[in-house]
Amino acid sequence: MTEGVDWIARAGARPKGRRPAYFDDPAVDRLLSLSMALVAEVSVLRERLDTVERLLEAKGGLNRADIEAYMPDRIAGEERGEATRAYIARVMRGFAQEVEAMANPDPPIMDWVEKLSKE
């Protein structure tokens, strides 16, 4: 399947073009990149664990070939999709809250105090 692929060399390959910059501090961008890579790895591990659990439940045992050959059915795929969406939502919650705050900032409390005192 992927025999002969040097995964370490591929992981260290530099992409063409510049890295995207989202923050003023390049260290924060690197930390974000590292975090997202870990999120992706955990997501893969969650799916693989789901495969192991489903195979154990169905067969009572398993081997590596069973794991590699496993193809989820429609129901398992939907359950995995929902679990992945929930996981990503939890991971990205802080970012989502920041974006919401930028798009819909709450007025400072003093604005409300002044508004109420004029009524």
LINLIN-V880286 format. One record per backbone hydrogen bond with DSSP energy under -1.0 kcal/mol. NH is the residue of the N-H (numbers start at 1). CO is the residue of the C=O. Records with the same first field share a line. If there is no record, write none. Layout:
BEGIN
NH: CO + CO
END
This chain:
BEGIN
5: 2
7: 5
10: 6
11: 7
12: 8
28: 25
29: 25
30: 26
31: 27
32: 28
33: 29
34: 30
35: 31
36: 32
37: 33
38: 34
39: 35
40: 36
41: 37
42: 38
43: 39
44: 40
45: 41
46: 42
47: 43
48: 44
49: 45
50: 46
51: 47
52: 48
53: 49
54: 50
55: 51
56: 52
57: 53
58: 54
59: 55
60: 56
67: 63
68: 64
69: 65
77: 73
78: 74
79: 75
80: 76
81: 77
82: 78
83: 79
84: 80
85: 81
86: 82
87: 83
88: 84
89: 85
90: 86
91: 87
92: 88
96: 92
97: 93
98: 94
99: 95
100: 96
101: 97
102: 98
103: 99
104: 100
111: 108
112: 108
113: 109
114: 110
115: 111
116: 112
117: 113
118: 114
END
